[in-house]
Amino acid sequence: MARAPLLQLTDVSLTFGGDPVFDDLSLTVQPGDRVALVGRNGSGKSTLMKVMAGLVETDRGARVLSPGTTVGYMQQEPEMEGFATLGDFALSELDDSEAWRVEMAAEGLKFDAARPVATASGGERRRAALAKLWAEAPELMLLDEPTNHLDIEAIGWLESQLAETRKAFVLISHDRAFLRALSRATLWIDRGQVRRSDEGFEGFEAWRDKIWEDEDLARHKLNRKIKAEARWAVEGISARRKRNQGRVRRLADMREDRAAQIRRQGTAAMALAAGTKSGRKVIEAQAIAKAFDGREILRDFSLTVMRGDRVAFVGPNGVGKTTLIGMLTGGIAPDSGTIKLGTNLDIAMFDQSRAALVPDQTLWENLVGDPEMRVSGQADQVMVRGQPRHVVGYLKDFLFDEAQARAPVRSLSGGEKARLLLAKLMARESNMLVLDEPTNDLDVETLDLLQELLDDYDGTVLLVSHDRDFIDRVAATTVAMEGDGQALVYAGGWSDYRAQRGQADVATTSKGGKPAAAPQASRKAEKKAAGLSFTESHRLAELPGVIDRLSAEIAKLETYLSAPDRFSAEPVKFRKATEALSERQQALQTAEGEWLSLAEKAEQADSASR
């Protein structure tokens, strides 16, 4: 017997400022759905998610929630006014007896529940919001850009939790690797319409391109038909025209149909220009070290960057990636060691904090007021790669219209702010780009274009990112900052680093000659992984950690349920905790079986190769 949908939207329409966001939109979310919600920046993804959450009232149409279904929504910018600490916010909808749920999520997400809201960063706020949502365990989770401002470690934890849950969820994310790993269906919002594919994000681009191809073919056929009918109308004699008023009316209808078609938004006309070539050796760092307030950021680190290199810097938030970039570009002095910068360096920087944007100024003022873009005596011109351009025309290259040009920056979405920052960056010539989290909030199409521009860029690129797919497509070298002052250099992008890291873990020994402190099961798995595919090898290496985490969660749940009066005092919470225990016990059994199967496969392959 088919189960009722968790959520249905039927013939929903919504208009903001005279322009329809979507019209006659219908969709359903089924129990257990794993849906990627995708679309261009500004297409209405976040608005649609708020409609799904019941936070935005539509002009017409119906929103129907299955009886008893709970919906949890994590917005891009969590509202925490009125809460003293992140923990207070995360626990706000839970009783004290359920605090263990937040504790478990906080442990996985690595956030400090005692951190005051007033001093919390965007990433810390995002982690608290995720912990709150996860602890509340709604039947339907709506997550708007959950990976933004998270480091790769936290993204990995969230990915594993969502992979194991039986709850339904809808995701908005720019992170291709995240969407490919989790989604089993795709909702695509495009020009006010929502289409559904019962295939995950892996097949989205081929599906989208086929739809666009069919649209272009239909538009071409319509144009040819209109042209033929218009020729008949002009050349036909009056009497014949009188006898064929039906054809004249059909011609008018076809023209109306063509006029009503909504053109696809083009891609941004972004361009990068490398200026004068730098010297062949761009950066040479020898045995550098840095510490702040007694905490070691870096020790005995050496790196040589040649002209044209693409170097990615990865590691947990707060480990010191931005500090290392600052040292390598001459902005921060190391405590010891030497850094030599090459000749003729012209550095352009994309700052993740977006400090180069003035929120209360308009887009126009932000560009014209930039000293590096100002054209003397011209209030409506900006200098773009050595040539004056009208400010509105240049903004249109980045998909901003004239009305937006006169709006304050604070009114922009996260993706629009990122595009404006790219407009400032790309207006100048450079031979070295420093990109600190450039992928946050950008849609898939803009990320594709940015990657293509970086491929063609003649200069050097230093990249800080938590987007695994983007690192793989851009970087030729990866510097992994692993904490306690340790930073190691690996050839290739993220996937190459992970493969090499797995091999290195097996061989690494401490200074005393004893094996490094790695779990025995993990070392065993990595040793056996030689007979497996890359995906299987990676899974075998991570399973011991999954098993340990599930075992810890089961222990906490069993302790909670062991209280003698738990069932009589809190029957609903007892039932939920029992269900959670059963779910984790099943997941543990599955993980242990998977580890055994992969380990045996690796052992057989190893024996066969002897």
C-alpha positions in Angstrom: 0.0 0.0 0.0 1.4 3.4 -1.1 2.2 5.8 1.7 0.7 9.3 1.7 3.2 12.1 0.7 4.7 14.0 3.6 4.2 17.3 1.8 2.2 18.5 -1.2 2.2 21.9 -2.9 -0.6 22.3 -5.5 -0.9 25.1 -8.0 1.1 27.4 -5.8 1.8 31.0 -7.1 3.9 33.7 -5.5 4.8 37.2 -6.7 7.3 39.6 -5.2 7.5 43.2 -6.5 5.3 42.6 -9.5 7.4 39.7 -10.8 6.2 36.1 -10.3 8.7 33.9 -8.4 6.7 30.8 -9.5 3.3 30.2 -11.0 1.0 27.2 -10.8 3.8 25.2 -9.1 3.1 21.7 -7.8 5.4 19.2 -6.1 5.3 16.3 -3.6 7.8 15.0 -1.1 7.5 11.3 -0.2 8.6 9.5 3.0 12.3 8.7 2.7 12.9 11.1 -0.2 16.4 12.4 -0.6 16.0 15.4 -2.9 18.4 18.0 -4.3 16.7 21.4 -4.9 18.8 23.1 -7.6 18.6 26.3 -9.7 20.4 29.5 -10.6 21.1 32.1 -7.9 18.0 34.2 -7.6 15.7 31.6 -9.1 13.7 31.3 -5.9 15.2 28.1 -4.2 15.3 29.6 -0.7 11.8 31.1 -1.2 10.4 27.8 -2.3 12.0 26.1 0.7 10.4 28.7 3.0 7.0 27.9 1.3 7.6 24.2 2.0 8.4 25.0 5.6 5.2 27.1 5.9 7.1 30.3 6.6 6.0 32.2 3.5 2.3 32.5 2.5 1.6 32.1 -1.2 -0.8 34.2 -3.3 -2.8 31.1 -4.2 -2.6 27.4 -4.1 -2.5 24.8 -1.3 0.2 23.4 1.0 -0.8 20.1 2.6 1.2 18.4 5.3 0.5 14.8 6.1 -1.1 14.6 9.6 1.5 14.2 12.4 4.4 15.1 10.1 7.0 17.4 11.6 9.1 19.7 9.4 12.4 21.1 10.4 14.0 24.0 8.5 17.6 25.2 8.6 17.9 28.6 6.9 21.0 30.1 5.4 21.4 32.7 8.1 20.0 31.2 11.4 18.2 33.8 13.5 19.5 33.6 17.0 18.3 36.9 18.6 17.3 36.4 22.2 19.7 33.5 22.9 22.9 34.0 25.0 24.9 31.0 23.7 24.8 28.6 20.7 23.8 25.8 23.1 20.8 27.8 24.3 19.7 28.2 20.7 20.3 24.5 19.9 18.3 23.3 23.0 15.5 25.8 22.6 12.9 23.3 21.4 14.0 20.4 23.5 13.6 19.3 27.1 16.6 18.9 29.4 16.2 15.1 29.2 16.9 15.3 25.4 20.1 17.4 25.7 22.1 14.3 24.8 20.9 14.7 21.2 22.5 18.1 21.0 25.7 16.9 22.7 26.0 14.1 20.1 25.6 16.5 17.2 27.9 19.0 18.8 30.6 16.3 19.1 30.3 15.4 15.4 30.1 19.0 14.2 32.9 20.2 16.6 31.2 23.3 17.9 31.3 24.9 21.3 27.8 25.1 22.8 29.1 27.6 25.4 30.1 30.1 22.7 28.2 33.4 23.0 26.0 34.1 20.0 27.3 37.6 19.8 30.9 36.4 19.1 30.0 33.3 17.0 31.2 33.2 13.4 29.0 32.2 10.5 30.4 28.7 10.5 29.7 28.3 14.3 26.1 29.5 13.9 25.6 27.1 11.0 26.9 24.2 13.1 24.5 25.1 16.0 21.6 25.3 13.6 22.5 21.9 12.2 22.8 20.5 15.7 19.4 21.9 16.6 17.7 20.4 13.5 19.4 17.0 14.0 18.5 16.8 17.7 14.8 17.6 16.9 14.7 14.8 14.4 11.7 15.9 12.3 10.2 13.6 9.7 11.1 16.1 6.9 14.3 18.1 7.0 14.7 21.2 4.8 18.4 22.3 4.6 19.3 25.5 2.8 23.0 25.5 2.0 24.0 23.4 5.1 27.6 23.1 3.9 28.4 26.8 3.6 31.0 27.9 6.1 31.6 24.3 7.2 35.0 22.7 7.0 35.5 19.4 5.2 35.5 17.4 8.5 32.1 18.8 9.5 30.7 18.3 5.9 31.9 14.6 6.2 30.0 14.2 9.5 26.8 15.7 8.1 27.1 13.6 4.9 27.4 10.4 6.9 24.5 11.3 9.2 22.2 12.1 6.2 23.3 8.9 4.4 22.3 6.8 7.4 19.0 8.5 8.3 15.6 7.2 7.3 14.1 10.7 7.5 13.2 12.6 4.3 15.2 15.6 3.4 15.5 18.3 0.8 18.9 20.0 0.2 20.0 23.2 -1.4 23.7 23.1 -1.9 26.4 24.2 -4.4 28.6 21.3 -3.2 28.5 18.8 -6.1 30.2 16.0 -4.1 27.7 16.4 -1.3 24.7 16.3 -3.6 26.0 13.4 -5.7 26.6 11.3 -2.5 23.2 12.0 -1.0 20.4 12.8 -3.5 18.1 10.2 -5.0 15.8 12.7 -6.8 16.2 16.3 -8.1 13.8 19.2 -8.1 14.9 21.9 -10.6 13.4 25.4 -10.3 13.9 27.3 -13.5 12.0 30.4 -14.7 9.2 29.9 -12.2 8.7 26.2 -13.0 9.7 23.2 -10.9 10.6 19.9 -12.7 11.3 16.7 -10.9 13.6 13.9 -11.9 13.7 10.6 -10.0 17.4 10.5 -10.4 20.0 12.1 -8.1 22.2 15.1 -8.9 24.7 12.8 -10.7 22.3 12.9 -13.7 21.1 16.5 -13.3 23.3 18.3 -15.9 22.6 15.8 -18.7 18.8 16.0 -17.9 18.9 19.9 -17.8 20.9 20.1 -21.1 18.4 17.7 -22.8 15.5 19.9 -21.7 17.2 23.0 -22.9 18.1 21.3 -26.2 14.4 20.4 -26.7 13.4 24.0 -25.8 15.8 25.4 -28.4 14.5 23.0 -31.1 10.9 23.8 -30.3 11.7 27.6 -30.4 13.5 27.1 -33.7 10.5 25.3 -35.2 8.1 28.0 -33.9 10.2 30.8 -35.4 10.3 29.0 -38.8 6.5 28.5 -38.7 5.9 32.2 -37.8 8.2 33.3 -40.6 6.4 31.1 -43.1 2.9 32.3 -42.0 4.1 36.0 -41.9 5.3 35.6 -45.5 1.9 34.2 -46.5 0.1 37.0 -44.8 2.2 39.7 -46.6 2.1 38.0 -50.1 -1.5 36.8 -50.1 -4.1 38.8 -52.0 -6.8 40.6 -50.0 -9.6 38.2 -50.9 -7.5 35.2 -49.9 -6.6 36.8 -46.7 -10.3 37.5 -46.0 -11.1 33.8 -46.6 -8.3 32.7 -44.2 -8.8 34.8 -41.1 -8.2 31.7 -39.1 -4.6 31.5 -40.3 -4.2 35.2 -39.4 -5.4 34.6 -35.9 -3.1 31.5 -35.6 -0.2 33.7 -36.6 -1.1 36.2 -33.9 -1.4 33.4 -31.4 2.0 32.0 -32.3 3.6 35.4 -31.9 1.9 35.7 -28.5 3.3 32.3 -27.5 6.8 33.4 -28.5 6.5 36.6 -26.6 5.3 34.8 -23.5 8.3 32.4 -23.5 10.7 33.3 -20.7 14.3 33.3 -21.9 16.9 31.4 -20.0 19.2 33.5 -17.9 22.6 33.6 -19.5 25.8 32.9 -17.8 27.8 35.7 -16.3 30.2 37.3 -18.8 33.2 36.9 -16.4 36.7 37.2 -17.6 40.2 37.0 -16.1 43.2 38.7 -17.5 46.8 38.1 -16.4 49.0 41.1 -16.4 52.8 41.2 -16.7 54.3 37.8 -16.1 55.8 37.3 -12.6 59.2 35.7 -12.1 59.4 31.9 -12.6 59.7 31.3 -8.9 56.7 32.9 -7.2 57.1 31.9 -3.5 59.8 30.1 -1.7 59.1 29.3 2.0 61.8 27.6 4.0 61.2 26.0 7.5 58.6 28.6 8.5 56.8 28.5 11.9 54.0 30.5 13.5 52.2 30.5 16.8 49.4 32.7 18.4 48.8 32.9 22.1 50.9 29.8 22.7 49.0 27.8 20.1 51.2 26.4 17.4 49.8 27.2 13.9 52.7 26.0 11.8 56.1 24.5 12.3 59.0 23.6 10.0 57.0 24.1 6.8 58.5 24.5 3.4 56.9 25.1 0.1 58.0 26.3 -3.4 55.3 27.8 -5.7 56.2 28.2 -9.3 54.5 30.5 -11.9 51.3 28.9 -13.1 50.9 26.5 -10.1 47.5 25.8 -8.6 47.8 25.2 -4.9 44.8 24.3 -2.6 44.9 24.6 1.2 42.6 22.3 3.2 42.0 21.6 6.8 39.5 22.2 9.6 38.1 25.7 10.4 40.5 27.6 12.7 43.5 25.5 11.8 45.3 28.5 10.3 44.8 28.3 6.5 44.2 32.0 6.1 47.2 32.7 8.3 49.4 30.6 6.2 48.1 32.3 3.0 48.9 35.7 4.7 52.5 34.6 5.4 53.0 33.2 1.9 51.8 36.5 0.3 53.8 38.7 2.6 51.1 40.1 4.8 52.1 38.2 8.0 55.6 37.6 9.2 56.6 34.1 10.3 58.1 33.6 13.8 61.0 31.8 12.2 62.1 30.6 8.8 62.2 32.6 5.6 59.8 33.5 2.8 61.0 35.0 -0.5 58.5 36.4 -2.9 59.2 36.4 -6.6 59.5 39.4 -8.9 56.8 41.5 -10.5 54.0 40.0 -8.4 50.6 41.6 -8.9 48.2 39.9 -6.4 44.4 40.0 -6.5 42.5 38.6 -3.5 39.0 37.2 -3.0 38.3 37.5 0.7 35.8 35.1 2.3 34.7 37.7 4.8 33.8 40.0 1.9 35.4 43.0 3.6 35.9 44.6 0.2 32.1 45.2 0.0 30.4 48.1 1.9 26.9 46.8 2.9 25.1 50.2 3.1 26.5 51.4 -0.2 24.9 50.5 -3.5 26.5 48.2 -6.0 27.2 51.3 -8.2 28.9 53.0 -5.3 30.9 49.9 -4.4 32.4 49.8 -7.9 32.8 53.5 -8.6 34.2 54.1 -5.1 36.9 51.4 -5.5 40.3 53.3 -5.9 41.5 50.6 -8.3 38.4 50.9 -10.5 37.8 54.7 -10.3 37.9 56.7 -13.6 39.0 60.2 -12.8 36.2 62.7 -13.3 33.6 60.1 -14.3 30.9 59.2 -11.8 29.4 56.5 -14.0 32.5 54.8 -15.3 34.8 52.0 -13.9 38.2 50.9 -15.1 38.0 47.2 -16.3 41.3 45.6 -17.2 42.6 48.9 -18.4 39.5 50.1 -20.3 36.7 52.4 -19.1 33.2 50.8 -18.9 29.8 52.1 -17.9 29.2 50.8 -14.4 25.7 49.4 -15.3 27.0 47.7 -18.4 29.8 46.0 -16.4 27.3 44.9 -13.7 25.1 43.4 -16.4 28.1 41.2 -17.3 27.7 39.6 -13.8 23.9 39.3 -14.2 22.8 42.4 -12.3 20.1 44.6 -13.8 20.0 48.4 -13.6 17.5 48.4 -10.6 20.0 46.2 -8.6 22.8 48.6 -9.5 21.2 51.2 -7.3 20.2 48.9 -4.5 22.3 48.5 -1.3 24.7 45.5 -1.1 23.0 44.3 2.1 19.9 43.5 0.0 21.8 40.9 -2.1 21.7 37.2 -1.6 24.9 35.3 -0.7 25.4 34.3 -4.3 24.9 37.8 -5.6 27.4 39.2 -3.1 29.9 36.6 -4.3 29.3 37.6 -7.9 29.8 41.3 -7.0 33.1 40.5 -5.3 34.2 38.6 -8.4 33.3 41.6 -10.5 35.7 43.7 -8.4 38.4 41.0 -8.5 38.2 40.5 -12.3 38.2 44.2 -13.1 42.0 44.3 -12.6 44.8 42.5 -14.2 46.9 40.2 -12.0 49.4 37.4 -12.2 48.5 35.8 -8.9 45.0 35.0 -7.5 44.4 34.3 -3.8 40.9 32.8 -3.5 39.7 32.3 0.1 36.4 30.3 0.0 35.3 31.6 -3.4 32.6 28.9 -3.9 30.3 29.8 -1.1 26.8 30.5 -2.4 27.7 30.3 -6.1 25.4 28.3 -8.3 26.6 25.3 -10.4 26.7 27.3 -13.7 28.8 30.1 -12.2 31.2 27.6 -10.5 31.6 25.9 -13.9 32.5 29.2 -15.5 34.9 30.1 -12.7 36.7 26.8 -13.0 37.0 27.3 -16.8 38.5 30.8 -16.2 41.0 29.5 -13.7 42.0 26.7 -16.2 42.8 29.4 -18.8 44.4 31.9 -16.4 48.1 32.4 -17.0 49.0 33.3 -13.5 49.3 31.5 -10.2 46.4 30.5 -8.0 46.3 29.9 -4.2 42.9 28.4 -3.2 41.3 27.9 0.2 38.2 25.8 -0.1 36.0 23.1 1.5 34.4 22.2 -1.9 36.0 18.8 -2.7 34.8 18.7 -6.3 36.0 22.2 -7.0 39.5 21.4 -5.5 39.7 18.3 -7.6 38.9 20.3 -10.8 41.3 23.2 -10.0 44.2 22.2 -7.8 47.5 20.5 -8.9 48.9 20.6 -5.4 47.2 20.3 -2.0 48.5 21.5 1.3 46.8 19.7 4.1 46.8 21.5 7.5 46.1 18.9 10.1 46.5 20.8 13.3 49.2 21.0 16.0 51.4 22.9 13.6 51.5 20.1 11.0 51.1 20.9 7.3 51.9 18.4 4.5 52.1 18.8 0.8 50.5 16.3 -1.6 50.4 16.1 -5.4 47.0 16.5 -7.0 43.6 17.6 -5.7 41.3 16.4 -2.9 40.8 12.9 -4.1 44.5 12.4 -4.7 45.3 13.8 -1.2 42.9 11.4 0.4 44.3 8.4 -1.5 47.9 9.4 -0.5 46.8 10.2 3.0 45.4 6.7 3.4 48.7 5.1 2.2 50.8 7.5 4.4 48.8 6.6 7.5 50.0 3.0 7.2 53.6 3.9 6.9 53.8 6.8 9.4 55.7 6.2 12.6 56.3 8.4 15.6 59.7 9.7 16.5 60.3 6.8 18.9 59.8 4.3 16.1 56.5 3.1 17.4 53.5 2.9 15.0 51.4 6.1 14.9 48.4 6.2 17.1 45.7 5.0 14.7 42.9 2.6 15.5 44.0 -1.0 14.9 41.0 -1.7 12.7 41.7 1.4 10.6 45.4 0.4 10.0 44.3 -3.1 9.1 41.7 -1.8 6.7 44.2 0.5 5.0 46.7 -2.3 4.6 44.1 -4.6 3.0 42.7 -1.8 0.7 45.2 -2.5 -2.1 42.9 -5.1 -3.8 39.9 -2.8 -3.9 38.6 0.0 -6.1 39.3 3.6 -5.0 35.7 4.0 -3.7 35.9 0.7 -1.8 39.3 1.5 -0.4 38.1 4.8 0.8 34.9 3.2 2.4 37.0 0.5 4.1 39.3 3.1 5.6 36.4 5.2 7.0 34.2 2.4 8.3 36.1 1.9 11.6 35.3 5.5 12.4 31.6 5.0 11.5 31.6 1.9 13.7 33.1 3.7 16.7 30.7 6.6 16.4 27.6 4.4 16.2 28.9 2.4 19.2 29.3 5.6 21.2 25.8 6.8 20.3 24.3 3.4 21.2 26.0 3.5 24.6 24.6 7.0 25.3 21.1 5.9 24.3 21.3 2.8 26.4 22.4 4.9 29.4 19.4 7.2 28.9 16.9 4.4 28.6 18.3 2.5 31.6 16.7 5.0 34.1 14.1 3.0 36.1 11.3 5.5 35.8 12.1 6.7 32.2 9.1 4.9 30.6 6.5 5.9 33.1 7.7 9.5 33.4 8.4 10.3 29.7 6.7 7.6 27.5 6.9 9.7 24.3 10.6 10.4 24.7 11.2 6.8 25.8 9.6 5.6 22.5 11.7 8.0 20.4 14.9 7.0 22.1 14.0 3.4 21.6 13.4 3.9 17.9 16.8 5.8 17.7 18.5 2.9 19.5 17.0 0.4 17.1 18.0 2.5 14.1 21.6 2.8 15.3 21.9 -0.9 16.2 20.8 -1.8 12.7 23.2 0.8 11.2 26.0 -0.7 13.3 25.2 -4.2 12.2 25.2 -3.1 8.5 28.5 -1.2 8.9 30.2 -4.2 10.6 28.9 -6.5 7.8 30.1 -4.1 5.2 33.6 -3.8 6.8 33.9 -7.6 7.0 32.8 -8.0 3.3 35.3 -5.4 2.0 38.1 -6.7 4.3 37.6 -10.3 3.0 37.6 -9.0 -0.6 40.8 -7.2 -0.1 42.3 -10.3 1.6 41.4 -12.5 -1.3 42.8 -10.0 -3.8 46.0 -9.8 -1.8 46.4 -13.6 -1.6 45.8 -13.9 -5.4 48.5 -11.4 -6.1 51.2 -13.3 -4.2 
